Each structure stands twice: as C-alpha cells, then as structure tokens.
C-alpha cells in the first residue's frame, strides 16, 4: 500500500511473505515453484496438501545439501591434516 506521497507501507503479513519468499529462494527453490506456493496459498484450504508436499520436498533437498556439505568439510579437514603433517615433517628436517 502507498500513501499520498507514494511511500510504500508494508503490513506485517507483507513482511512475513517477503521473509518466506527469501527463505525459499535462499534454499534453492525455483522461482516458478515459489510462485506456485504463493498462488496456492491464496487459493485456500484445497491446496494445503500440495503446499505441504512442496515444503517437505524442499526440506529433503536442504537436508541432502547439508549432508553433501558435511562430507566436503570432512574431505577438506583430512587434507588440512595431511598438509599440517607435511609441514611438521619439513620443519623437523630443516632443524636437523
């Protein structure tokens, strides 16, 4: 909503929608899926199952991404340990 000076004013509901849209976008949901979610919400109770399935599917994708990222962290930490060992070995040889 805009006032007489053209300044936009957001309701609490508007801000909640913006926050949800940003959340979904930041988790990698495609814009067409976000639009579908928003449109479905305004269609009412008849779309509840559809919206629930969409959100549950997104949670599964996020959980998979977290697992993948954790495995990358483990792999990188292993390499850090190898490099630290090489560094210590090199220091020891330099001190001989």
N, C-alpha and C positions, 0 to 999 in steps of 0.2 A: 504494500500500500504506500502511496506517496501523499505527502501533504501539499498544501497550496504552493509551496516553494519548490516542489519537485524532489524534495528529500525523501528517500525511501525509508520506510519504517518496517521492521520485521517483527512478527509476532513470535511468541515462544515456540509455537508449532512450526513456523517457518525455520527457525534456528535448529530445531530438532531434526527437521527434514534435511537441512543442509549438512548437519553433522552425520546423519545416517548415509547420505549420498557420498560424502567424503570418505567415510569409513569403508563403504562397499568398493568405491573406486580404488582406495589405497590397498585393498586386499586383492586387487587384480580382477574384479568383476568387470565384464564388458559393459560399455555404456548402454547397449541395447537391452541387456539384462536388468540394469538399474532402472531404465525407463519402464520396462515391463513390470518390475516390482512396484514402482511408484504408481503406475496406471492401475495395476491390480488392486492396490490398497484403496484407491478411490472408488473401485467397483464394489467394495464391501465384503461381507462375510463369505460370499460364494467363492471367493478366491483365496480363502485362508489356507487351504491345503497346498495350493500352488505356491503361495508365498513361503510357507514353511519349508517346502521341498527345496525351493531356490536357496533359502538361507542355510539349510542343513547341508546342501551341496557345497556352498561356499565355505562353510566350516571345515568340511572334509578336505577341500583344496588347501586351505590355510594350514591345517594340521600336517598335510603331506609336505608342504613347503617348509614347515618348521623342522620336520624330520630330515629333509634333504639338507637344510642349512646346518643342522647339528652334525650331520656326517661330514660336511665340509669343514666345520670347526675342528672336528677330531683329526681329519686328514692334515689340516694346516698345523695343528698343535704337534702332531707327530714329526712333521718336517722341521718345526722350530726346535724340537728336542734333538733331532739329528744334527742340525746346524750348530746348536749350542755344544753338543758333544765334539763336533769337529773343531770348533773354536777353542775349547778347553784342551784338546789334543795338540792343537797348533801352538798354544801358549806354552804348554809343557815342553814341547820340542824346542821352542825358542829359548827357554830358560836353561837348557842343558849345555 
